Structures are given as C-alpha cells and as structure tokens.
Amino acid sequence: MNVAASDSDLMEFLRRAKAQGVSDEFVVSLLRQNGLSDRRIFRVYSAYYEGELGLPVPTKVRGTTIARDAFLYVLNFLTLGCWIVALGQIFYILIEHAFPDPATSGYTGVLRDQIAWQVAAVIVAFPFFMVIHKLIARELKRRPDLYDSPERQRITYLALIIAAVVVITDAVWFIATLIRGELTVKFILDSLVLLVLGGGVFAYYLRTMEAPASEA
C-alpha cells in the first residue's frame, strides 16, 4: 500500500518507534492524544504492516455502508437545493410585487397562489434537510473516518462548484448591469437574494468539508 504524501511524516515516526521497540498500543494512544483520527492512524499502520509482511491487510466489504452514506449525502444535497431554490423564488415573487417592472404588462394573479408551491416546498424540504443534516453530523462524530469518504467528498465538491458558479455569475451580472447604468432597486434586491443564498450554500459545504481539529 502506497503512503500519501500527507502521511509520510507519520509513517517515518511509526518506523522509528517500531525500531525502538515501542508497542503499537502506546503509539496509537499517543497519536490519538495528539488529535489524529483513527482512520489516518490505521491507514498508516496498514501500509506499514503490508510492507513488513508482504501481504495486504484483509478488509471487510462495506457495500451496504457505502450505499447508505451515499444515500444520505445525495438526499442532503437534494433537500437543501429544493428549499433553497423555493426560498429564492418566494423572495423574487415578493420583490416583483413590491417593485413591479413597468416594462411588463403588469402583474396578474393572487400572491398566495403564486407562492403556494414554493412555500409548500420549504415546509416539506427544510425539516427533511435538518433531520438528514443531524444524522450525518452524528455519524461524522461517531465515525470521523467519514470525513475522508469518497462519496461525501464528491457531493461536497459538486455542491461547492455549483454554488461558486452561481455566486460568480451573479457578481458578473451585477457588475455588467452597473457598467451599463441599468441598476434598479428590483435588480439589486434580486442579485442580493441570489448572492446570499448561493453564498450560504457555499459556506455550508465549505464549513463541513474538513474535520474539526480534534478529529483530524
């Protein structure tokens, strides 16, 4: 098993400790005390003993666990997107009512009917999102190795890319309109809604991407 560059110092420490006859129990306890996660510690131990014995470390097939984790991350992503988009549409409709565009033919319809589906989406999706978020947070606390889960990292980076594209596009759109001298109160508020919601999603995934220092 090859050792990642970030683990090379830990591997060298382990080799020297073993050469001095230090027990595995003491090394593991020491590394845990210094804040290293069990996943990282035993990943290096696996590489060490595979090199010493010339045999791969037997592993348990975790197909069910991987599928469950992927399900939770995808559901978290979808429910977050659902209520964020619906909330944004609610704000856009309210802004349209408060600052109608004179270039259009005017607004027709009842506000309640216009936002009914969006409000329903927020009411349904937001509680689901919070429950799934707490489930994931509980699993991460119980199993810090999940911070390195490929499924979790894929979903997180996908969400970060989407949120970054939204925020950058909004900024470009705003500056281009400013240069043309076409800024209106409605446009500024619409851009602000997009910036806050897109930036909020970006901050949420950025904050949950790395393990806390005590679990690293």
Residue pairs with C-beta under 8 A, 6 or more apart in sequence:
1 46
1 47
1 50
1 51
1 56
1 57
2 47
3 11
3 44
3 47
7 40
7 43
7 44
7 47
10 31
10 36
10 40
10 41
10 44
11 44
11 47
11 48
14 27
14 44
14 45
14 48
15 48
17 27
18 48
24 45
28 41
28 45
31 41
32 38
32 41
35 213
35 214
35 215
35 216
36 216
37 144
37 145
37 147
37 211
37 215
37 216
38 144
38 145
39 144
39 145
39 147
39 148
40 216
46 57
49 57
50 56
50 57
66 149
66 151
69 139
69 146
69 149
69 151
69 152
70 151
72 132
72 135
72 136
72 139
73 136
73 151
73 152
73 155
73 156
74 155
75 128
75 132
76 129
76 132
76 133
76 136
76 155
77 155
77 158
77 159
79 125
79 126
79 128
79 129
79 132
80 129
80 159
80 201
80 204
82 121
82 125
82 129
83 121
83 122
83 125
83 126
83 129
84 197
84 200
84 201
85 121
86 117
86 118
86 119
86 121
86 122
86 125
87 118
87 122
87 197
88 193
88 194
88 197
89 115
89 118
90 115
90 118
90 119
90 122
91 189
91 193
92 190
92 193
93 111
93 114
93 115
93 118
94 111
94 115
95 186
95 189
95 190
95 193
96 107
96 186
97 107
97 111
99 184
99 185
99 186
99 189
100 106
100 107
101 186
139 146
140 146
140 147
140 211
140 215
144 211
144 215
146 152
147 210
147 211
147 215
153 209
156 205
156 208
156 209
159 201
159 205
160 202
160 205
160 206
160 209
162 201
163 198
163 199
163 201
163 202
163 205
164 202
166 194
166 198
166 201
167 194
167 195
167 198
167 199
167 202
170 191
170 194
170 195
170 198
171 195
173 191
174 187
174 188
174 191
177 183
177 187
210 216
